[in-house]
C-alpha cells in the first residue's frame, strides 16, 4: 500500500507541477484567465494527493499543504489580474 500511495503522490505532484508551469507561461503572456485555470487544475491535483496523504502518509501533509497555499496565492493573483484587465477567459472556442 505504501508504494501505491507514494506513486499516487508523485504522479499528482508531477501533474500539479506541469499545470503550475503552464499557468506561469500564461501569466507571463498576459493570459491571466487561462493562468487561473491552470493554477486551479494544479491545486486540484494537490488536493487529491492531500486527501490520500492525510489518511495514509501523514508525513507528506505539511509539504502538500504548503504547495496548496502557494497555488491558492497564484490563483488569487491571477484573479486580481483578470479583474484589472476587465477580461475573463471563459474557455476555448472548441469547448
N, CA, C and O of each residue as an XYZ file, in Angstrom:
380
protein
N       0.831     -1.197      0.000
C       0.000      0.000      0.000
C       0.874      1.259      0.000
O       0.563      2.236     -0.681
N       1.953      1.231      0.756
C       2.830      2.396      0.835
C       3.386      2.769     -0.539
O       3.446      3.949     -0.885
N       3.786      1.782     -1.309
C       4.334      2.047     -2.643
C       3.276      2.670     -3.557
O       3.585      3.555     -4.355
N       2.049      2.213     -3.439
C       0.965      2.763     -4.261
C       0.686      4.209     -3.869
O       0.502      5.066     -4.734
N       0.655      4.477     -2.580
C       0.418      5.847     -2.099
C       1.544      6.755     -2.561
O       1.295      7.877     -3.002
N       2.781      6.281     -2.465
C       3.920      7.084     -2.915
C       3.808      7.391     -4.405
O       4.056      8.519     -4.830
N       3.435      6.392     -5.193
C       3.300      6.587     -6.640
C       2.190      7.583     -6.947
O       2.342      8.437     -7.820
N       1.081      7.475     -6.235
C      -0.014      8.422     -6.417
C       0.443      9.840     -6.101
O       0.159     10.771     -6.854
N       1.143     10.001     -4.999
C       1.623     11.325     -4.607
C       2.576     11.892     -5.643
O       2.475     13.064     -6.004
N       3.493     11.078     -6.121
C       4.460     11.533     -7.125
C       3.736     11.918     -8.416
O       4.034     12.952     -9.013
N       2.798     11.094     -8.840
C       2.071     11.369    -10.075
C       1.255     12.643     -9.963
O       1.287     13.480    -10.865
N       0.530     12.801     -8.877
C      -0.288     14.010     -8.698
C       0.577     15.259     -8.591
O       0.215     16.310     -9.121
N       1.716     15.157     -7.912
C       2.606     16.322     -7.791
C       3.227     16.666     -9.140
O       3.415     17.840     -9.457
N       3.544     15.649     -9.931
C       4.089     15.885    -11.272
C       3.055     16.603    -12.136
O       3.379     17.575    -12.820
N       1.821     16.128    -12.103
C       0.757     16.782    -12.863
C       0.521     18.199    -12.357
O       0.326     19.118    -13.154
N       0.538     18.382    -11.055
C       0.359     19.712    -10.483
C       1.464     20.656    -10.948
O       1.204     21.817    -11.264
N       2.688     20.158    -10.987
C       3.812     20.980    -11.426
C       3.678     21.363    -12.893
O       3.992     22.494    -13.264
N       3.224     20.451    -13.724
C       3.019     20.764    -15.146
C       1.978     21.870    -15.308
O       2.174     22.805    -16.084
N       0.884     21.760    -14.581
C      -0.151     22.798    -14.659
C       0.359     24.123    -14.097
O       0.032     25.184    -14.627
N       1.152     24.073    -13.036
C       1.722     25.305    -12.472
C       2.600     26.009    -13.506
O       2.492     27.220    -13.704
N       3.463     25.242    -14.159
C       4.338     25.836    -15.181
C       3.516     26.424    -16.326
O       3.821     27.507    -16.826
N       2.475     25.704    -16.739
C       1.619     26.223    -17.797
C       0.943     27.512    -17.341
O       0.813     28.457    -18.119
N       0.514     27.551    -16.083
C      -0.084     28.773    -15.550
C       0.888     29.936    -15.567
O       0.516     31.059    -15.909
N       2.117     29.675    -15.204
C       3.126     30.734    -15.224
C       3.387     31.227    -16.644
O       3.576     32.423    -16.866
N       3.398     30.305    -17.603
C       3.577     30.705    -19.005
C       2.427     31.605    -19.450
O       2.649     32.645    -20.071
N       1.204     31.201    -19.131
C       0.048     32.026    -19.495
C       0.146     33.395    -18.831
O      -0.078     34.418    -19.477
N       0.476     33.416    -17.552
C       0.562     34.686    -16.829
C       1.623     35.599    -17.442
O       1.407     36.804    -17.572
N       2.762     35.030    -17.817
C       3.830     35.857    -18.384
C       3.445     36.431    -19.745
O       4.009     37.430    -20.190
N       2.473     35.786    -20.403
C       1.986     36.275    -21.690
C       0.731     37.133    -21.549
O       0.139     37.554    -22.543
N       0.331     37.388    -20.290
C      -0.818     38.234    -20.047
C      -2.163     37.529    -20.162
O      -3.208     38.180    -20.175
N      -2.141     36.211    -20.245
C      -3.380     35.432    -20.337
C      -3.765     34.971    -18.928
O      -3.634     33.795    -18.589
N      -4.233     35.898    -18.133
C      -4.449     35.645    -16.709
C      -5.632     34.723    -16.427
O      -5.598     33.971    -15.453
N      -6.665     34.763    -17.245
C      -7.776     33.838    -17.077
C      -7.328     32.400    -17.309
O      -7.699     31.500    -16.555
N      -6.536     32.187    -18.344
C      -6.011     30.850    -18.612
C      -5.027     30.434    -17.530
O      -4.966     29.263    -17.154
N      -4.258     31.393    -17.032
C      -3.331     31.097    -15.932
C      -4.100     30.622    -14.713
O      -3.722     29.641    -14.073
N      -5.183     31.324    -14.395
C      -6.002     30.935    -13.244
C      -6.510     29.502    -13.402
O      -6.467     28.719    -12.453
N      -6.987     29.163    -14.588
C      -7.495     27.807    -14.817
C      -6.396     26.764    -14.626
O      -6.627     25.719    -14.018
N      -5.213     27.044    -15.142
C      -4.098     26.102    -14.982
C      -3.713     25.962    -13.514
O      -3.444     24.856    -13.047
N      -3.686     27.074    -12.786
C      -3.364     27.014    -11.357
C      -4.438     26.243    -10.588
O      -4.131     25.508     -9.650
N      -5.692     26.415    -10.989
C      -6.770     25.668    -10.332
C      -6.627     24.169    -10.581
O      -6.852     23.364     -9.677
N      -6.253     23.795    -11.801
C      -6.027     22.374    -12.101
C      -4.868     21.836    -11.277
O      -4.909     20.708    -10.787
N      -3.841     22.651    -11.131
C      -2.701     22.253    -10.311
C      -3.144     21.996     -8.875
O      -2.783     20.987     -8.270
N      -3.928     22.919     -8.345
C      -4.394     22.774     -6.966
C      -5.289     21.542     -6.805
O      -5.242     20.880     -5.768
N      -6.095     21.231     -7.806
C      -6.951     20.047     -7.740
C      -6.115     18.771     -7.585
O      -6.464     17.886     -6.803
N      -5.023     18.686     -8.325
C      -4.141     17.517     -8.191
C      -3.536     17.455     -6.793
O      -3.450     16.383     -6.193
N      -3.123     18.596     -6.282
C      -2.553     18.636     -4.936
C      -3.599     18.287     -3.878
O      -3.298     17.599     -2.903
N      -4.818     18.760     -4.075
C      -5.900     18.429     -3.133
C      -6.147     16.927     -3.086
O      -6.357     16.359     -2.015
N      -6.122     16.290     -4.249
C      -6.323     14.833     -4.302
C      -5.204     14.116     -3.567
O      -5.454     13.191     -2.794
N      -3.985     14.537     -3.804
C      -2.840     13.920     -3.121
C      -2.944     14.138     -1.616
O      -2.612     13.246     -0.836
N      -3.398     15.308     -1.209
C      -3.530     15.613      0.215
C      -4.544     14.699      0.892
O      -4.291     14.195      1.986
N      -5.682     14.482      0.254
C      -6.706     13.619      0.855
C      -6.164     12.217      1.123
O      -6.442     11.626      2.167
N      -5.398     11.696      0.187
C      -4.798     10.364      0.370
C      -3.738     10.413      1.464
O      -3.686      9.535      2.326
N      -2.902     11.434      1.426
C      -1.814     11.548      2.403
C      -2.345     11.684      3.824
O      -1.758     11.139      4.759
N      -3.433     12.395      3.993
C      -3.976     12.583      5.338
C      -4.321     11.246      5.988
O      -4.191     11.087      7.202
N      -4.754     10.306      5.190
C      -5.115      9.001      5.738
C      -3.940      8.030      5.802
O      -3.814      7.256      6.751
N      -3.086      8.078      4.789
C      -2.089      7.014      4.650
C      -0.632      7.455      4.754
O       0.240      6.632      5.031
N      -0.356      8.735      4.538
C       1.028      9.229      4.607
C       1.066     10.600      5.245
O       1.350     11.588      4.568
N       0.783     10.681      6.546
C       0.734     11.990      7.209
C       2.042     12.774      7.108
O       2.039     13.994      7.275
N       3.140     12.106      6.843
C       4.416     12.809      6.705
C       4.464     13.694      5.458
O       5.327     14.567      5.359
N       3.562     13.486      4.518
C       3.523     14.300      3.303
C       2.601     15.510      3.421
O       2.634     16.408      2.580
N       1.786     15.531      4.459
C       0.723     16.534      4.578
C       1.264     17.963      4.611
O       0.757     18.820      3.887
N       2.252     18.235      5.407
C       2.754     19.616      5.545
C       3.250     20.174      4.217
O       2.940     21.314      3.868
N       4.015     19.383      3.477
C       4.517     19.846      2.178
C       3.375     20.080      1.190
O       3.375     21.067      0.454
N       2.413     19.176      1.178
C       1.276     19.344      0.278
C       0.454     20.573      0.650
O       0.013     21.316     -0.228
N       0.249     20.788      1.934
C      -0.490     21.980      2.365
C       0.236     23.256      1.963
O      -0.402     24.236      1.578
N       1.555     23.255      2.046
C       2.337     24.430      1.629
C       2.199     24.657      0.126
O       2.067     25.795     -0.325
N       2.229     23.575     -0.645
C       2.056     23.697     -2.094
C       0.660     24.211     -2.440
O       0.501     25.033     -3.342
N      -0.346     23.724     -1.721
C      -1.717     24.183     -1.954
C      -1.847     25.666     -1.618
O      -2.509     26.408     -2.343
N      -1.234     26.094     -0.549
C      -1.265     27.516     -0.179
C      -0.604     28.371     -1.260
O      -1.102     29.445     -1.595
N       0.502     27.902     -1.797
C       1.194     28.640     -2.859
C       0.328     28.714     -4.111
O       0.259     29.756     -4.764
N      -0.327     27.616     -4.441
C      -1.174     27.603     -5.627
C      -2.387     28.497     -5.418
O      -2.822     29.166     -6.355
N      -2.937     28.524     -4.218
C      -4.059     29.408     -3.918
C      -3.643     30.866     -4.098
O      -4.412     31.676     -4.614
N      -2.442     31.192     -3.677
C      -1.927     32.558     -3.875
C      -1.784     32.863     -5.368
O      -2.087     33.974     -5.805
N      -1.327     31.887     -6.148
C      -1.233     32.075     -7.597
C      -2.606     32.348     -8.208
O      -2.756     33.223     -9.061
N      -3.602     31.589     -7.760
C      -4.967     31.760     -8.264
C      -5.483     33.153     -7.919
O      -6.069     33.830     -8.763
N      -5.264     33.575     -6.685
C      -5.720     34.901     -6.261
C      -5.040     36.002     -7.065
O      -5.677     36.990     -7.432
N      -3.759     35.835     -7.336
C      -3.031     36.822     -8.149
C      -3.600     36.864     -9.563
O      -3.809     37.944    -10.116
N      -3.848     35.707    -10.144
C      -4.418     35.665    -11.489
C      -5.806     36.298    -11.509
O      -6.143     37.023    -12.444
N      -6.612     36.028    -10.482
C      -7.946     36.635    -10.401
C      -7.852     38.158    -10.317
O      -8.651     38.868    -10.928
N      -6.889     38.649     -9.570
C      -6.700     40.098     -9.457
C      -6.323     40.692    -10.809
O      -6.801     41.766    -11.175
N      -5.475     40.001    -11.543
C      -5.065     40.480    -12.872
C      -6.235     40.463    -13.843
O      -6.374     41.366    -14.667
N      -7.081     39.437    -13.750
C      -8.271     39.381    -14.599
C      -9.172     40.567    -14.280
O      -9.681     41.224    -15.188
N      -9.368     40.838    -13.007
C     -10.220     41.956    -12.597
C      -9.662     43.284    -13.100
O     -10.418     44.154    -13.531
N      -8.352     43.440    -13.045
C      -7.709     44.673    -13.519
C      -7.901     44.856    -15.017
O      -8.113     45.971    -15.494
N      -7.823     43.745    -15.759
C      -7.900     43.834    -17.219
C      -9.331     43.982    -17.716
O      -9.562     44.495    -18.811
N     -10.293     43.532    -16.913
C     -11.681     43.588    -17.343
C     -12.038     42.501    -18.330
O     -13.137     42.507    -18.885
N     -11.123     41.560    -18.562
C     -11.353     40.450    -19.478
C     -11.209     39.147    -18.735
O     -10.265     38.949    -17.971
N     -12.157     38.259    -18.969
C     -12.072     36.949    -18.316
C     -12.130     35.866    -19.359
O     -13.023     35.854    -20.206
N     -11.181     34.955    -19.302
C     -11.149     33.782    -20.177
C     -12.288     32.863    -19.791
O     -12.422     32.482    -18.628
N     -13.112     32.505    -20.772
C     -14.267     31.655    -20.479
C     -14.157     30.281    -21.138
O     -15.093     29.485    -21.063
N     -13.049     30.000    -21.769
C     -12.832     28.687    -22.368
C     -12.497     28.822    -23.838
O     -12.731     29.857    -24.461
N     -11.954     27.770    -24.364
C     -11.616     27.739    -25.781
C     -12.883     27.677    -26.626
O     -13.915     27.190    -26.167
N     -12.807     28.164    -27.844
C     -13.946     28.143    -28.737
C     -14.407     26.732    -29.062
O     -15.570     26.521    -29.404
N     -13.498     25.762    -28.956
C     -13.835     24.379    -29.257
C     -14.654     23.721    -28.187
O     -15.263     22.681    -28.434
N     -14.692     24.303    -26.976
C     -15.407     23.682    -25.854
C     -16.897     23.717    -26.025
O     -17.629     23.232    -25.162
